[in-house]
């Protein structure tokens, strides 16, 4: 294969953000060249990491912009990287969004740095017109599966030209940036952030209210998750009905949870952290990570008390509905990232 050749292969992707199907150019070449408003009824540990929403970086290139989506691209020449700038509200500055495969040809090069030194497995990157997309921290934004790369590319392609770029509707881009910029550089901080939620995990606080409705829902939604956490992950968790008293988890619970989190790569950790912070529950996040539960069931478990109160007292527009939307968005993004990864996750032996 000619090192300078670029072989286009057109793929059609259906984006959840747009009703029409979108076409992306899948180019194969050698590797030579919302934050949501916090719910008032629960506390959030301080100094936690939030998914990155800073502006991404692009590699500037001298290239003619393709005349249509999916059209052939010309060979690129290197140029200085664009300076850091915030892009929220900025007019869409690109016409096409494409992905291409990069195969590392030597240990330690930039293509393999996103995962591990010496890793020669195929990776994919995103191009806005002819510019290589990077993380806000100027790291290579590279994916180990074309499906995930296309999903992030779909978020960029769905940006409205008239309204400007809105990072809040690019949750997968935010998770990818968090994984590569924050988690990869400080894994211990991410692990500690997730572990802070275990002592006050949502599913461990049972209602003292004698109302049979909420008690039944807690048994239906929370009990299976606690049982699975102990049986499948070896993390025993206790419960309490006292609001001002934390559950007395066995000493080995925290140690086992730490070992499990430390065994995850930066992508898995980013997904768990995002889901944990949203649900105020490490148990629900781990169940979502290992596909014990679905987004819909995780939503119901995380918002059990809130939805019960909405049924009793009514919904506050601009409050409860926004919380619902943000929870759905966050959990869907975390689950999508997990499912589109090429590496499958299985619960470790307890």
URDA-V902274 format. One record per pair of residues at least 24 apart in sequence whose C-alpha atoms are under 6 Angstrom apart, sorted by sequence separation. I is the first residue (numbers start at 0). J is the second residue. If there is no record, write none. Layout:
I_J + I_J
This chain:
57_81 + 99_123 + 99_124 + 98_124 + 68_95 + 98_125 + 97_125 + 98_126 + 97_126 + 96_126 + 54_85 + 96_127 + 54_86 + 95_127 + 95_128 + 207_240 + 93_127 + 204_238 + 205_239 + 206_240 + 93_128 + 203_238 + 204_239 + 205_240 + 204_240 + 134_176 + 136_180 + 24_69 + 23_69 + 22_69 + 274_330 + 289_345 + 96_156 + 270_333 + 64_128 + 91_160 + 30_101 + 59_130 + 27_99 + 30_102 + 58_130 + 91_163 + 24_97 + 25_98 + 26_99 + 27_100 + 29_102 + 30_103 + 57_130 + 58_131 + 90_163 + 23_97 + 25_99 + 57_131 + 89_163 + 57_132 + 88_163 + 89_164 + 56_132 + 57_133 + 88_164 + 56_133 + 87_164 + 55_133 + 56_134 + 87_165 + 201_279 + 55_134 + 56_135 + 193_272 + 201_280 + 55_135 + 200_280 + 220_300 + 54_135 + 56_137 + 53_135 + 183_265 + 182_265 + 197_281 + 178_265 + 178_266 + 178_269 + 233_349 + 232_349 + 231_349 + 52_173 + 51_173 + 50_173 + 50_174 + 51_176 + 51_177 + 50_177 + 33_167 + 14_153 + 47_192 + 171_332 + 170_332 + 147_339 + 146_339 + 144_340 + 144_341
